[in-house]
Amino acid sequence: MRFFFKYASVLNLASIADQVVGLALASGDLKNYDSDRGFGNIFKWRTLNDAFKEAKLTRKPIFLVVHRPWCPACKKLKINFEKSIKLLDLSKHFVMVNVENTADMVNNSGKFYPDGKYVPRILFFTPDGELIQDAYNRSPKADPEFRYFYNSPAPIIETMVYVLKHYVKSGSFEPAQYEGELKKAEIIDDKSDSDKPTVLD
């Protein structure tokens, strides 16, 4: 009889845990999006819808990377992205989103492809959801036809610093701590700027 009660209480506990997780997922209470899609689970990824809501509440800008799983440039960016400690450090000042280009919301809204449909592309939005059009790859080797294409951490870090300097009214960010690192990162990343994005139909 004792064995029966012990077994029944374990089943009840598992059932309760399953219901709690199910309710949290249904209500959107689990804010840390579980799919890093290869960009590293050390970043606090959000869904696209949650990101715009969270940005309004926290007054943080949005960092949005749009990619495809089969894209060669996306695969290369994922490897470099996950290894960058400076990207991770700067990410705490942003609401981070990574989304595949197949998502209906991305494909049906012009604000997600301001200069054409290609991947990978990284876009930045104000806390109020407006695209920051002047937050693009300013590397001397960047292709002007694909302004939001990045293939290495150095130009991404540079743009993140730019966004924080010009679009965030908070005293928690010190740009001077990153400027020396940007020069080092540019030297390391110098050879990788020749890659091209994957143009989509």
N, C-alpha and C positions, 0 to 999 in steps of 0.2 A: 504494500500500500504506500509506503514511504517513497519507493522508487517512482510510483505513478505521479505523486504530487511534485516530486523534483522534476520529472520529465515535463509535466504539464506547465510548471512555472517557467521553464526554459523556453517552451514554445510560446507562451504568452509574452515573455520578454522580447523574443525575436519578432513576434507579430507587432508589438507596440513600436519597436524600433523601425520596422518597415513602414508603418503608418506615419510616424513622425517624419521620416525622410521623404516619403511620398507627398505629404502635405507641404513640406518646406519647398520641394521642387515645384509643386503646382502653384504655390503662392508666390514664388520668386524670391523667397527669403534666403536662399543660398546664393549670395552675391558673387562668390569667387567661381567664375566659370571654369568648369572642369576640363575643357578641351584646349590644350595649348597648340594643337595642330602642328607640332614640330618646332615651335618657336621657344620652347622652354617653359616648364611648369613652375619655374622660380619667379616668373612674372605673375602679377595678379590680373589675369585676363577677365574681361567682362563680355557679356553679350552686347550686341549693337544697341538694342532697346534699353537695356539696363545702363549702358554707358552714358547715354544722353541724359537719362534721369539723374544718375549719380553726379555727373558733371555740374548740373544745375545746383545740386545740394552742396557739393564740396567746393565749388568754384574752381575746379581743376580743369585744364584743357584736355581734350581728347586726342589720343594717339591712335590712329587707325591704320593697320596694315592690311591691304587687300592682296590676296594671293590665290594660286591654284596648286593643288598637290603635285601635278605632273610637270610643272614649269621648272626648267633647269635653273634659271636665275633665282627663283623662289627657294629651291632646295639649297643653293649656295648661301643665300641670305639667312636662311634658318640656322645653318651651321655656325655662321659668324655671329648672328644675333645672340644665340644662347650662350656664347662664350664671353660676351662683353660685360664686364663688371660695371663699367661706366653707364652703359645702357640700363642695367638693372638699378643702379643708384639713381639715375635721373627718372626712371619710371615711377618712382614714388610720388613725383610731382604731377603725374598724368593719370587719366583714366585710360587704361590700356585695352585695346580691342584688336583681335585678329579675326578676319572673316574671309571665307572663300568667295571668289567672285561669282559663284553660282547662286548666292543668296538673292532672293527676289528683291529685297530692299536695296541692295547695292546695284543690281542691274537696272532697276526701274527709276533710279533717281540720279539726275545729272550731277548733283553735288558730289557724288562719289567717283566720278571720272571727269574732272574739269578739263583735262587736255587729252582725252582719248581713253579707250579701253585697252589697258595693258596691265600686266602684273610682273613683278610685285610693284605696288605703289603704296606710299605712306602719305597719309593726309592728316592734317591737324585741324581741330575745330575748337572754337572758343567754348567756354563753359555754357554759353547760351545756344550752342549748336550751329554757329556760323562757320563755314569753311574759312580757314586762314590761307588765302590764296598766295600770300608772299612767304609762306613757310614751305619752301621747296629746296631741292638739292642745289646748293650754291658752289659745289666743288668745281674747280676750273676744268675738270675732265668730264663733267656731267653733260649729258646730251640735252640741248635746249628743247628738242621735240618731245622729250619725256621728262618733264620737270619734277615729277613726284616719284621718279624711279631712284631707288637706292640699292646698292649691292654690297655695301660694307658698313660697318659701324661708324666710322669717322664722320661722314657727312650727315648721318642720322643724329649723332650726338650734337653736331654743330647746329642742326635745325632745331633740336629740342632746346638747346641753350637759347637760341634766337627767340623761340616761342615764349620761353619763360621770362626772358628779359623784356620783351615787348608787349606781351599779352596777359601777364599775371601781375596782380597788384598785391603781392604778398612779400613779406620780408624774410621768408624761410629759405629762399634760394640765393646762393652766393655764386655768381657766374665766374668769378676769378679762380675758383678751385678747379674749373674745368678747362680753362683756356690753355694752360700748359699741356694738359693731356691731349687736347685736340691736335696740337702740332705733332706730338709723338704718334698719335693714331693715324694722321694723314700720311706719315712716312711709311708706316707698316702697311696701310691699305692701298698705297699708291698703285700697285700693279693690278688691282682688281677692278678699277674703274672702266675697263674696256668692255665689260659684259653689257649685253643689251637686254631689255625686257622682252617678255613674250607678248606680242600683240594679239588681242582677241578679236573675234568677229563681232 
